[in-house]
């Protein structure tokens, strides 16, 4: 069984950044560890020993990590603002590779637009997230039928989505991170959303 300490997620685990796991464990695919939950990008100031939610988070995260590899082949999640991609790179930069498949849903983008942004060496497919969940949006993006996944457990669904991401190569409009910051709107997603 693959453990988190063998993967690129180990340092995030040690920093207590992997929060609210829907799934965190070895998958049926040999050498593959999966995580669905939240990644803390900026911790709230803690007073004494109280546990406070992160000030800024990457939510509804789906990722897999392979034992012995220093980078993540797949990552998807949602942030309230496109500008949080900078924090994501601060936290995960050395774990993202130029060949990985990374999907960044932002709550403050025009819902009719999709972009490709290469930021600090990693390329992201950047999409708005209006009402749906990251999981449902990815199923639609990768043209995966929900019925095909019905018999799979959470880990199996995660691996199926990660496998589909590996062959995804649709082209979106290419813009720079700086251009993205200029066209993003105000943060508009309510805080209490389903995972």
Secondary structure, 3 states (H helix, E strand, C coil): CCCHHHCCCHHHHHCCCEEEEEEEEECCCCCEEEEEEEEEEECCCCCCCCCCCCCEEEEEEEEEEECCCCCEEEEEEEECCHHHHHHHHHHHHHHEEEEEEEEEEECCCCCCCEEEEEECCEEEEEEECCCCCHHHHHHHHCCCCHHHHCCCCHHHHHHHHHHHHHCCCCCCEECCHHHHHHHCCCCCCCCCCCC
